[in-house]
Amino acid sequence: MAVIDTIFGKLRGRVGNLVFYEDGAGRTVMRKRGGKRGPSKKEGQKRQNVVFGTLTGHGGWMQEVIRLGFPGRGGWQGSFGRFTRANTRGVVTTEPLSPGRPLSRRRKAMDEFRGVVDYARLRVSEGALAVPVGSVEVDKEERLVRFRSEGQPVEAVDCYSDDRVYGVVLCPSRYVCPVVEIGSRGTGGEAEVTLPAKVKKSKKSDCMCYLFAVRADGLEASDSVCVYDGTKVSGEKEGQSLKG
């Protein structure tokens, strides 16, 4: 920025990349316009937009679990905001649709990049409660998922006997996300989920299973844990139980 003394009086307007205007003291001031954003900044912005767009797309068919797993003020908008913040870093990555092709300012972000979700790290809930102890069995042929929650009668500041334990099955290729209440944390319980026929017809075997807990009043949740990553039960062979 520079103060200009000129015989032409007060200057206002733009000449090339220079802008002339009058400041509060009545002086003519000149400043240089900011240049166009470089490709690196534009690429970073587009990638960020794709991450958010990918999570927004999931929010459309994951509403039930997001409302349960991210409770708090603000209704659905508040829950969805917490879901996106919890899954922005390290969960969704981006890759170019046409590697080596220069970026275009005219093309939208989703036309140049795709979002890739690491579902083993996806958080379907977030909170201060202790993660529940449970197990899962997956029968792909019967499209049946069996959840079990082990009783934890001892109470603590982050673990209450009347906490509700939930199981989630996530099938991204078919936009299916059933949620089932397994039982209370104190007594444990069992629950089954029968997946829609369209899941079995899918060529992809990408159903993931998660467990999490919610306080009885619904105002606090635990972090979620992925107990089945689409190929095998976490820590053991497929079809066997996981004990957390």
Residue frames relative to the residue before (quaternion, step in Angstrom):
aa qw qx qy qz dx dy dz
M 1.0000 0.0000 0.0000 0.0000 0.00 0.00 0.00
A 0.0077 0.7985 -0.6010 0.0345 3.58 -0.98 0.82
V 0.3871 -0.6882 0.5656 0.2379 3.57 -1.20 0.71
I 0.1940 -0.8155 0.5419 0.0598 3.59 -0.75 1.10
D 0.1468 -0.7398 0.6506 0.0887 3.56 -1.00 0.94
T 0.1016 0.8180 -0.5538 0.1176 3.58 -0.57 1.11
I 0.4973 -0.6569 0.4825 0.2973 3.57 -1.15 0.67
F 0.6060 0.5859 -0.3447 0.4131 3.58 1.26 -0.24
G 0.5715 -0.5996 0.3894 0.4027 3.57 1.23 0.11
K 0.7606 -0.3532 0.2696 0.4733 3.51 -1.21 -0.48
L 0.1916 -0.7784 0.5919 0.0839 3.53 -0.96 0.98
R 0.0328 0.7723 -0.6338 0.0292 3.53 -1.03 0.82
G 0.6262 0.5491 -0.3963 0.3864 3.54 -1.04 0.70
R 0.4966 -0.6546 0.5015 0.2708 3.52 -1.31 -0.28
V 0.0298 -0.7643 0.6441 0.0006 3.53 -1.03 0.89
G 0.8131 -0.0605 0.0002 0.5790 3.56 -0.39 1.21
N 0.7572 -0.3035 0.2452 0.5238 3.57 -0.68 -1.09
L 0.5574 0.5788 -0.3955 0.4449 3.59 1.24 0.45
V 0.1527 -0.7765 0.6077 0.0667 3.56 -1.05 0.84
F 0.1470 -0.7817 0.6034 0.0576 3.58 -0.91 1.01
Y 0.1507 0.7795 -0.5966 0.1174 3.58 -0.92 0.91
E 0.4803 -0.6603 0.5021 0.2850 3.56 -1.30 0.28
D 0.3068 -0.7637 0.5361 0.1878 3.59 -0.79 0.98
G 0.7620 -0.4033 0.2569 0.4368 3.56 -1.30 -0.02
A 0.6871 0.4688 -0.2789 0.4799 3.58 1.18 -0.52
G 0.5774 -0.6190 0.3658 0.3867 3.58 1.25 0.11
R 0.5090 0.6474 -0.4197 0.3817 3.59 1.27 0.15
T 0.4428 -0.6524 0.5374 0.2993 3.57 -1.19 0.52
V 0.0922 -0.8084 0.5813 -0.0085 3.54 -0.69 1.15
M 0.1589 -0.7737 0.6076 0.0840 3.52 -1.07 0.82
R 0.0446 0.7782 -0.6262 0.0159 3.56 -1.03 0.79
K 0.4778 -0.6624 0.5055 0.2783 3.50 -1.26 0.48
R 0.4607 -0.6750 0.5014 0.2841 3.55 -0.94 0.88
G 0.5289 -0.6159 0.4827 0.3284 3.52 -1.18 0.64
G 0.4716 -0.6796 0.4843 0.2848 3.56 -0.98 0.82
K 0.6501 -0.4958 0.3927 0.4211 3.53 -1.28 0.20
R 0.5855 -0.5857 0.4282 0.3617 3.52 -1.13 0.63
G 0.4606 -0.6878 0.4918 0.2700 3.52 -0.97 0.88
P 0.7003 -0.4789 0.3252 0.4177 3.57 -1.26 0.33
S 0.6433 0.5444 -0.3455 0.4129 3.60 0.95 -0.81
K 0.6649 0.4819 -0.3101 0.4791 3.58 0.98 -0.87
K 0.6454 0.5207 -0.3239 0.4553 3.56 0.97 -0.83
E 0.6485 0.5123 -0.3206 0.4629 3.57 0.97 -0.81
G 0.6570 0.5154 -0.3162 0.4502 3.57 0.92 -0.87
Q 0.6457 0.5144 -0.3148 0.4685 3.56 1.01 -0.80
K 0.6609 0.5034 -0.3119 0.4610 3.57 0.94 -0.84
R 0.6464 0.5121 -0.3267 0.4617 3.57 0.94 -0.82
Q 0.6376 0.5216 -0.3211 0.4671 3.57 1.01 -0.81
N 0.6436 0.5196 -0.3173 0.4637 3.58 1.01 -0.80
V 0.6469 0.5165 -0.3189 0.4615 3.58 1.04 -0.76
V 0.6130 0.5370 -0.3488 0.4628 3.60 1.02 -0.75
F 0.6842 0.4713 -0.2846 0.4783 3.57 0.86 -0.97
G 0.6570 0.5187 -0.3133 0.4486 3.58 0.96 -0.84
T 0.6276 0.5364 -0.3296 0.4581 3.57 1.06 -0.74
L 0.6798 0.4704 -0.2834 0.4861 3.58 0.93 -0.89
T 0.6147 0.5425 -0.3471 0.4552 3.58 1.06 -0.71
G 0.6395 0.5271 -0.3214 0.4582 3.56 1.00 -0.81
H 0.6502 0.5004 -0.3167 0.4760 3.59 1.02 -0.75
G 0.6146 0.5746 -0.3504 0.4114 3.57 1.04 -0.72
G 0.5931 0.6001 -0.3627 0.3957 3.57 1.13 -0.53
W 0.8020 0.2351 -0.1301 0.5335 3.61 1.01 -0.72
M 0.6495 0.4730 -0.3288 0.4963 3.60 1.27 0.25
Q 0.2555 0.8278 -0.4817 0.1319 3.59 1.21 0.31
E 0.6509 0.5405 -0.3409 0.4098 3.60 0.86 -0.89
V 0.7201 0.4308 -0.2659 0.4745 3.58 0.78 -0.98
I 0.6189 0.5380 -0.3565 0.4477 3.62 1.04 -0.63
R 0.6408 0.5172 -0.3260 0.4644 3.60 0.97 -0.80
L 0.6865 0.4721 -0.2789 0.4776 3.59 1.01 -0.82
G 0.7685 0.4359 -0.2025 0.4224 3.54 0.78 -1.08
F 0.7625 0.2554 -0.1561 0.5737 3.59 1.22 -0.35
P 0.0567 0.8375 -0.5403 0.0599 3.60 0.61 1.11
G 0.3652 0.7213 -0.5453 0.2215 3.53 -1.30 0.28
R 0.7206 -0.4206 0.3221 0.4473 3.52 -1.30 -0.23
G 0.7016 0.4942 -0.3372 0.3870 3.52 -1.26 0.40
G 0.4340 -0.7227 0.4578 0.2826 3.57 1.22 0.10
W 0.8304 -0.1763 0.1407 0.5095 3.55 -1.12 -0.73
Q 0.6385 0.5356 -0.3390 0.4365 3.60 0.94 -0.81
G 0.6556 0.5073 -0.3090 0.4663 3.57 0.99 -0.79
S 0.6567 0.5071 -0.3056 0.4672 3.56 0.97 -0.88
F 0.6788 0.4875 -0.2952 0.4630 3.57 0.90 -0.91
G 0.6162 0.5459 -0.3436 0.4519 3.59 1.05 -0.71
R 0.6617 0.4886 -0.3036 0.4809 3.59 0.98 -0.82
F 0.6188 0.5483 -0.3351 0.4519 3.58 1.04 -0.76
T 0.6887 0.4702 -0.2914 0.4686 3.61 0.85 -0.91
R 0.6591 0.5028 -0.3226 0.4569 3.61 0.93 -0.80
A 0.6657 0.5153 -0.3041 0.4460 3.58 1.02 -0.77
N 0.7894 0.3359 -0.1517 0.4909 3.58 1.12 -0.60
T 0.4178 0.7299 -0.4597 0.2854 3.59 1.21 0.24
R 0.7908 0.3205 -0.1610 0.4960 3.58 0.75 -1.01
G 0.8635 0.1427 -0.1228 0.4679 3.53 -0.89 1.03
V 0.6600 0.4989 -0.3125 0.4668 3.60 1.22 -0.27
V 0.7752 0.1926 -0.0971 0.5937 3.56 0.96 -0.91
T 0.0552 -0.7749 0.6294 0.0171 3.56 -0.79 1.04
T 0.3228 -0.7466 0.5491 0.1922 3.57 -1.24 0.30
E 0.0357 -0.7765 0.6284 0.0303 3.54 -1.20 0.58
P 0.5384 -0.6509 0.4234 0.3274 3.60 -1.00 0.76
L 0.4740 -0.6610 0.5029 0.2925 3.56 -1.07 0.72
S 0.7775 0.1352 -0.0735 0.6098 3.58 1.12 -0.67
P 0.2318 -0.8102 0.5205 0.1374 3.62 0.15 1.25
G 0.7960 0.2928 -0.2312 0.4766 3.55 -0.97 0.88
R 0.5879 0.5695 -0.3735 0.4366 3.56 1.23 -0.26
P 0.4810 -0.6794 0.4599 0.3090 3.62 -0.79 0.94
L 0.5188 -0.6288 0.4789 0.3257 3.54 -1.15 0.64
S 0.2114 -0.7622 0.6005 0.1172 3.53 -1.18 0.63
R 0.4563 -0.6872 0.4936 0.2754 3.56 -0.94 0.89
R 0.6554 0.5304 -0.3094 0.4397 3.56 1.18 -0.44
R 0.6640 0.4936 -0.3167 0.4638 3.59 1.15 -0.49
K 0.4817 -0.6619 0.4955 0.2903 3.54 -1.09 0.76
A 0.6758 -0.5234 0.3382 0.3937 3.54 -1.23 0.55
M 0.6948 0.4836 -0.2821 0.4515 3.59 0.91 -0.92
D 0.6132 0.5299 -0.3533 0.4674 3.60 1.28 -0.18
E 0.7403 0.3879 -0.2172 0.5043 3.57 1.25 -0.29
F 0.7898 0.1815 -0.0999 0.5773 3.59 1.18 -0.50
R 0.2094 -0.7383 0.6206 0.1607 3.54 -1.28 0.42
G 0.3846 -0.7087 0.5403 0.2405 3.55 -1.14 0.63
V 0.1485 -0.7778 0.6080 0.0575 3.57 -0.96 0.92
V 0.2047 -0.8105 0.5435 0.0765 3.57 -0.61 1.17
D 0.2716 -0.7160 0.6212 0.1664 3.56 -0.97 0.92
Y 0.2128 -0.8430 0.4809 0.1134 3.56 0.08 1.30
A 0.5661 0.5802 -0.3957 0.4316 3.59 1.15 -0.36
R 0.7309 0.3811 -0.2175 0.5227 3.59 1.22 -0.51
L 0.4488 0.6983 -0.4566 0.3200 3.59 1.24 -0.16
R 0.2454 -0.7606 0.5849 0.1381 3.56 -0.98 0.87
V 0.1557 -0.7959 0.5810 0.0692 3.56 -0.59 1.15
S 0.7614 0.1166 -0.1320 0.6239 3.56 1.33 0.16
E 0.0679 -0.7847 0.6156 0.0274 3.54 -1.28 0.38
G 0.3958 0.7244 -0.5089 0.2442 3.55 -0.95 0.82
A 0.6625 -0.5568 0.3677 0.3404 3.52 -1.39 0.09
L 0.5240 0.6399 -0.4263 0.3664 3.61 1.18 -0.22
A 0.5692 -0.5809 0.4575 0.3595 3.57 -1.24 0.48
V 0.5140 -0.6252 0.4902 0.3236 3.56 -1.09 0.74
P 0.4529 -0.7066 0.4643 0.2830 3.64 -0.81 0.90
V 0.4181 -0.6647 0.5579 0.2686 3.54 -1.33 0.39
G 0.2355 0.7897 -0.5336 0.1905 3.59 -0.67 1.02
S 0.2943 -0.7390 0.5804 0.1745 3.52 -1.35 -0.11
V 0.1518 -0.7784 0.6024 0.0906 3.56 -1.28 0.27
E 0.0972 -0.7500 0.6498 0.0765 3.54 -1.21 0.62
V 0.1493 -0.8049 0.5728 0.0405 3.57 -0.88 0.98
D 0.0668 -0.7707 0.6337 0.0013 3.55 -0.80 1.10
K 0.2586 -0.8152 0.4987 0.1408 3.57 -0.09 1.30
E 0.6466 0.5414 -0.3344 0.4207 3.58 0.95 -0.82
E 0.7430 0.3720 -0.2034 0.5179 3.57 0.99 -0.84
R 0.3500 -0.7516 0.4794 0.2878 3.57 1.33 -0.12
L 0.4844 0.6668 -0.4108 0.3898 3.54 1.08 0.81
V 0.0880 -0.7688 0.6328 0.0254 3.54 -0.99 0.97
R 0.1219 -0.7972 0.5900 0.0372 3.58 -0.78 1.06
F 0.1383 -0.7832 0.6043 0.0478 3.54 -0.75 1.13
R 0.0484 -0.7649 0.6408 0.0444 3.55 -1.20 0.65
S 0.1532 -0.7621 0.6239 0.0805 3.52 -1.07 0.84
E 0.3157 -0.7571 0.5435 0.1780 3.59 -0.79 1.01
G 0.5119 -0.6663 0.4523 0.2990 3.56 -0.96 0.86
Q 0.0556 -0.7719 0.6333 0.0079 3.55 -1.05 0.87
P 0.1248 -0.8642 0.4822 0.0706 3.62 0.31 1.23
V 0.6112 0.5596 -0.3629 0.4261 3.63 1.15 -0.46
E 0.2443 -0.7877 0.5507 0.1289 3.59 -0.80 1.01
A 0.0266 -0.7639 0.6447 0.0051 3.53 -1.24 0.62
V 0.7216 -0.4444 0.2909 0.4441 3.57 -1.27 0.06
D 0.7704 0.2916 -0.1742 0.5395 3.61 1.17 -0.44
C 0.7255 0.3571 -0.1905 0.5567 3.56 1.28 0.26
Y 0.0257 0.8191 -0.5679 0.0765 3.59 -0.35 1.27
S 0.5693 -0.6408 0.3966 0.3286 3.55 -0.99 0.82
D 0.7247 0.4141 -0.2579 0.4866 3.60 1.11 -0.55
D 0.3194 0.7195 -0.5358 0.3054 3.63 1.20 0.40
R 0.3383 -0.7262 0.5614 0.2076 3.56 -1.06 0.75
V 0.2306 -0.7775 0.5760 0.1023 3.58 -0.88 1.00
Y 0.1165 -0.8129 0.5703 0.0164 3.56 -0.86 1.02
G 0.2116 -0.7328 0.6306 0.1434 3.51 -1.29 0.57
V 0.1298 -0.7906 0.5974 0.0344 3.56 -1.04 0.85
V 0.1168 -0.7493 0.6469 0.0803 3.55 -1.08 0.81
L 0.1051 -0.8128 0.5729 0.0082 3.55 -0.65 1.15
C 0.0070 0.7927 -0.6077 0.0478 3.60 -0.70 1.14
P 0.2131 -0.8451 0.4755 0.1196 3.60 0.22 1.26
S 0.6514 0.5413 -0.3443 0.4051 3.61 0.93 -0.75
R 0.7569 0.3157 -0.1754 0.5447 3.58 1.24 -0.48
Y 0.4067 -0.7409 0.4541 0.2819 3.59 1.30 0.20
V 0.4380 0.6648 -0.4654 0.3868 3.55 0.93 1.01
C 0.0879 0.8050 -0.5795 0.0923 3.58 -0.89 0.92
P 0.0107 0.8250 -0.5643 0.0281 3.63 0.41 1.16
V 0.1634 -0.7627 0.6219 0.0700 3.54 -1.14 0.78
V 0.0359 -0.8055 0.5915 -0.0056 3.59 -0.92 0.88
E 0.3717 -0.6975 0.5620 0.2440 3.57 -1.06 0.76
I 0.2982 -0.7887 0.5182 0.1429 3.57 -0.68 1.14
G 0.6899 -0.4056 0.2966 0.5211 3.58 0.98 -0.78
S 0.6440 -0.4913 0.3909 0.4372 3.55 -1.27 -0.28
R 0.6123 -0.5659 0.4033 0.3771 3.55 -1.20 0.52
G 0.6713 0.5371 -0.3071 0.4082 3.58 0.98 -0.83
T 0.7961 0.3025 -0.1531 0.5013 3.59 0.86 -0.91
G 0.3989 -0.7102 0.4914 0.3082 3.58 1.14 -0.44
G 0.0447 0.8076 -0.5876 0.0221 3.55 -1.27 -0.16
E 0.3118 -0.7235 0.5825 0.2003 3.53 -1.38 -0.02
A 0.0437 0.7822 -0.6205 0.0353 3.56 -1.18 0.57
E 0.2259 -0.7753 0.5787 0.1143 3.54 -1.16 0.68
V 0.1502 -0.7507 0.6361 0.0963 3.54 -1.24 0.60
T 0.1564 -0.7612 0.6236 0.0855 3.56 -0.80 1.05
L 0.3251 -0.7819 0.5050 0.1672 3.53 -0.56 1.18
P 0.5906 -0.5773 0.4205 0.3756 3.60 -1.11 0.59
A 0.6401 -0.5546 0.3734 0.3785 3.57 -1.18 0.61
K 0.6154 0.5783 -0.3588 0.3976 3.60 1.03 -0.69
V 0.5764 0.5787 -0.3860 0.4289 3.60 1.19 -0.42
K 0.6610 0.5042 -0.3076 0.4629 3.59 0.98 -0.84
K 0.6605 0.5191 -0.3067 0.4475 3.59 1.07 -0.71
S 0.5434 0.6311 -0.4035 0.3789 3.56 1.19 -0.37
K 0.4657 -0.6771 0.4974 0.2779 3.56 -1.01 0.83
K 0.6710 0.4744 -0.2933 0.4886 3.55 1.19 -0.49
S 0.2182 -0.7370 0.6221 0.1490 3.54 -1.09 0.74
D 0.2678 0.8119 -0.4671 0.2255 3.54 0.43 1.21
C 0.3373 0.7262 -0.5288 0.2815 3.60 1.00 0.71
M 0.1102 -0.7856 0.6079 0.0344 3.56 -0.88 1.01
C 0.2148 -0.7765 0.5817 0.1124 3.57 -1.14 0.66
Y 0.0772 -0.7980 0.5976 -0.0073 3.54 -1.05 0.91
L 0.1858 -0.7385 0.6337 0.1357 3.53 -1.34 0.42
F 0.1497 0.7608 -0.6286 0.0598 3.56 -1.19 0.60
A 0.3297 -0.7361 0.5599 0.1899 3.57 -1.29 0.31
V 0.1381 -0.7611 0.6292 0.0763 3.55 -1.24 0.60
R 0.5237 -0.6349 0.4661 0.3247 3.57 -0.97 0.85
A 0.6590 -0.5530 0.3360 0.3834 3.59 -1.09 0.67
D 0.7045 0.4420 -0.2742 0.4828 3.60 1.05 -0.68
G 0.4985 -0.7061 0.3895 0.3183 3.58 1.30 0.04
L 0.5792 0.6380 -0.3538 0.3637 3.60 1.25 0.07
E 0.7713 0.2005 -0.1409 0.5873 3.61 1.23 -0.08
A 0.1308 -0.7929 0.5930 0.0509 3.56 -1.09 0.73
S 0.4496 -0.6254 0.5447 0.3317 3.54 -1.36 -0.01
D 0.5769 -0.4853 0.4744 0.4546 3.54 -1.28 -0.03
S 0.4382 -0.6790 0.5152 0.2856 3.56 -1.20 0.46
V 0.1924 -0.7439 0.6245 0.1401 3.54 -1.31 0.35
C 0.3427 -0.7211 0.5659 0.2056 3.58 -0.94 0.94
V 0.1117 -0.8309 0.5444 0.0273 3.58 -0.51 1.19
Y 0.7582 0.1485 -0.1319 0.6210 3.58 1.33 -0.01
D 0.2012 -0.8478 0.4861 0.0674 3.56 -0.50 1.20
G 0.7000 -0.4609 0.2707 0.4736 3.59 1.19 0.34
T 0.7591 0.2965 -0.1894 0.5477 3.58 1.25 -0.28
K 0.7986 -0.1064 0.0818 0.5867 3.58 0.98 -0.75
V 0.5963 -0.5361 0.4506 0.3924 3.51 -1.29 0.36
S 0.5594 -0.6402 0.4106 0.3295 3.55 -0.89 0.97
G 0.8425 0.1898 -0.1601 0.4780 3.54 -0.81 1.07
E 0.7988 0.1852 -0.1035 0.5629 3.60 1.17 -0.33
K 0.6734 -0.4809 0.3630 0.4283 3.56 -1.28 0.02
E 0.6464 -0.5424 0.3770 0.3819 3.52 -1.21 0.60
G 0.7818 0.3191 -0.2535 0.4720 3.53 -1.04 0.86
Q 0.6464 0.4824 -0.3340 0.4877 3.60 1.21 -0.27
S 0.5815 -0.6030 0.4235 0.3449 3.53 -1.29 0.30
L 0.2689 -0.7064 0.6272 0.1881 3.48 -1.28 0.52
K 0.1170 -0.7732 0.6194 0.0694 3.56 -0.86 0.91
G 0.3816 -0.8096 0.4103 0.1747 3.49 -0.40 1.31
